[in-house]
Amino acid sequence: MPFTYQYPRPAVCVDCVVFGVPRPPSRRGRRRIPGLSVLLIRRLREPFAGRYALPGGFVEIDEPLEAAARRELVEETGITPVQLLPVGMYGDPGRDPRGRTISAVFRAVVWKQEHPPTAGDDADAAAWFPLRRLPALAFDHDLIVRETWQSLRRAVRGGPCGAELLPSEFEAETLAWVYRAMLGRWVEADKLLAQLQRYGLIRQAAGGQKDAAVGRYRWNPASYRKQEKLGFDGLGLGL
C-alpha cells in the first residue's frame, strides 16, 4: 500500500505575470517611454467571481511547475510565451478563502500586439491592462504584480533582458524602447549600447552603418551564453 502523509497539506498553484510591450512606432516616435501592460483574466467562478486576476490555477499531481504555468496560460488566455521565468513563491495562510494554497509565480515579457488574448476555461474575459492603471485584483495578485515588476526591473538593471523580443538584427533605439518599457523610465540608447558592448554581449551587424542611432546590431551568442552560465546578476549595466 502506498504511503499516505497523515498531516494536512496545502494545495499548490501557479500564477503568471505576463508583461506586454507595445510595438515601437516610427523612428521619430520612439523618443518616449512606452507603457507596459499586464495580462489579466476575469474570473468566472467563486471565489472572486467577476473580479480580474492573473492567469493561473492548480498544479496537477504529476505536473512540473513551469508546465502547469504554461498549461494554465494557454487554457485561460490562449497565449504561449517564448520564455517563462520563475519569480518566487507566495504562501500567506490567508491568501485564498478556499483554504491553504501556495503559488509559484512566473513572469514573461511579450510584444502585446502579437499576443491578443482569448478567454477560455474558467475565465470569461481576458485582456491587456496598463500596468499603472490596473483594476482591483483577486487574492494577493496586486502584491504579486507589484513585486514581479520590481524583480523584472532588478533583472534589467543587472544584465541583458528582452533578447527574446528582438529579431536577429535590430536598431539601438528598438533595444532602448524595450528597456524603457520594462524599467518605466528613460534609457539613452547610446549609453545602453555602450554598456552591452563593453561586456561583449552585442556587436554591430555586418555591413551596418557607423551611426549608432541607425546602425543595426546583433547579440553575440558566444559571449551571451558564457555570461548566462555565470549569471547576469551583479553584472551591472548602470541603468
N, C-alpha and C positions, 0 to 999 in steps of 0.2 A: 504494500500500500504506500503511495507517495506521501512524503512528509507534508503536513499541513501546519503552517505557522499559527500558533494559538492566540496571538495578540492582534488587536485591531490594526489595520493597515490603511494608510492614506491612498487615495486614487492619484494616478499620475496623468498629467495633461501636458499639452504643448500649446503655445501661443506664438503667433507670427507677427512681427512688426515689419511691414514692407513699406519702405520709403519710395516715393515716386519723384523722379527728377523730370522737369519739363524739357522737351527738346529745345536746343538753342535756336534762336531766330537767326536772321542775317547777321553778318559780322558786326555791323554797327550796333544792332540791338543787343549784343551780348555784354555790353558795358553796363551791366546792372546785376543785382543779386537775385537769382531765381528763387521762387518759393518752393519749399519741399512739401510734399503731400504724404498722407498716410492712408493705407488701405484699410477700410472698416467694413464690417457686415452688420446688418440689423438682425437681432435675434428673433427667431420665430417662436421659440418655446421659453417657458419659465425655467430658471429664474431670469428676471430682467427681460421678459418678452417685450419687444418693441424698442428696446434700447440698443444703441450701437456698441460694438465690441470688436476686439481683434479677432481675426480668423484663428480658429484652433479647436481643440476638443480632446477627448480622452485617448490615451495610448492603448492600443490593443496588446494582449498579453504576450505575444511573440514578436513585437514590432520594435525596431530601433527608434530612438527619439527623432532623429532627423527624417527618417522615413515617415513617421507619424505626422511630423510638421508638414512635409510635402503633400501627403495624402489629404490632410485637413484643408490645406490651402487650395488644392485643386478642387476638392469637393464643394467648398463654400464660395470660392471666387472664380474658379476656372483658370487661375494664374499659376504658372510654373516658373519660378525664378532660376537664373543660371546658378546662383550661389546662395546658400543659406548658412549663416554663421551663428554659432551659439553665443548667447548673451549672458545668461545666468539662470538661477532658479528662484522661484517665488513661492513661498510656503507659509505665509502668515495663517495661523489657525482659523481666523475669521474671514478669510478672503472669499469663501464660497458658501452660500447658505445651504447648499445641498449636503455639506459635510467636509471632512478634511481632504483638501486637494493640494498637490504640489505641481507647479507648472514649470516646464523647461521652455525658455523663451529663445527664439531665433530671430535674426534680422536679415533683411535683404534690401538691396537698392536696385531699382529698375528704371527704365525710361517709362514715364507714366503713359504717354500716348500710345505706346506699343503694347500696353497691357490693360485693355479695357476689361473690367471685372464683370462676371456673370454670376448672379446669386444661385446657390444650389444647396442641397442637403437641408440643414436646419437653419439656413439664412434666407430671409425673404427679400433682402436687398443687399447689394454690395456696391461700394462707391469709394472714390478718392475724396479725401477731405484735406484742406490746408492744415499743415501741422500747427500753425499758430491760431487756428480757429476751429478746434475740434469740439464736437458735442460732448455732453457728459457721457462717460463710458461706463459699461457694466464692470462688476467685480473690482479688481485693483488695476484695471487696464490704463487709467490715467497715469498712474505711477510707472507702470511698465513702459509706456510710450516715452515719458519724460526721461527715464533713466536709460532707455535704449538709445535715444538721440544723444544723450551725454556720452555713451560708450562709442557711438559712431564718431562723434567729434574728437574724442580722445584718439581713436584709431587713425583718423585723418591727419591729426597733428603729429602723430608718431611715425607715420610712414605712408607709402603709396596706397591709395584706395581708388576704387571706381574703375579698375582696369577692365572689368567685365562689361562695362558700359560702352567702351570706346572701340572703334574699328581698328584694323591693323595699322592704319596711318591716320593721324589726327593733328589738328592745329593746336597750338598752345592755348588759344582762347577757349577752345572747346573743353580742354582739360581743366582750365581755370573755372569754367562755368560749372562743371560737375563739383569741384571743390567748394565753390561759393554756395551752391545749393546745400551740400552736406554740412557745411560749417555754419550757414546762416549769416555770413558776413563777407565783406570784400576780401578778395585774394588777387594780388597782382600776378598776371600770367608770367611776366618775366622773372619775378622772384621765385615762383613755384618751379618754373622750368630750370632755373639755375640750381636750385636745391636738389632736384631729381637727377640732373646731370652730374652734380657733384658726387653722388653715390653710384654713378654709372647705371642708373635704373632706366634711363631714357636716352635715346640718341636720335640724331637727325636722320630722316629718311633719305635714301639715295636720290640725288637729283633735286633735293629740297632747296628752297630759297634761303639765303643767308639771314633775311629779316625774320627775327624770332616771332613777330606778330603774325606773319602769314606763312611761315615755313611749316613743313609737315614733319611729324616725329613718330617714332615707334618705341614701344617698350623694348628693353634689352633683355631677352628671355634668360640668358645665362646668369646675368647679374641679379635679375629679379628672383629667379629660383634659388640662387645661393643665399640671398638676403632673407627670402621667405623661410628657408630652413633655419637660419639663425634667429629669426624673429624680427618683425618690424618695430616691436615695442621699444621705445627708447632711441630709435634711430634719430628722430627729431628733425622736422622739416622747417622749424622756425615759423610756423603759421599761427 
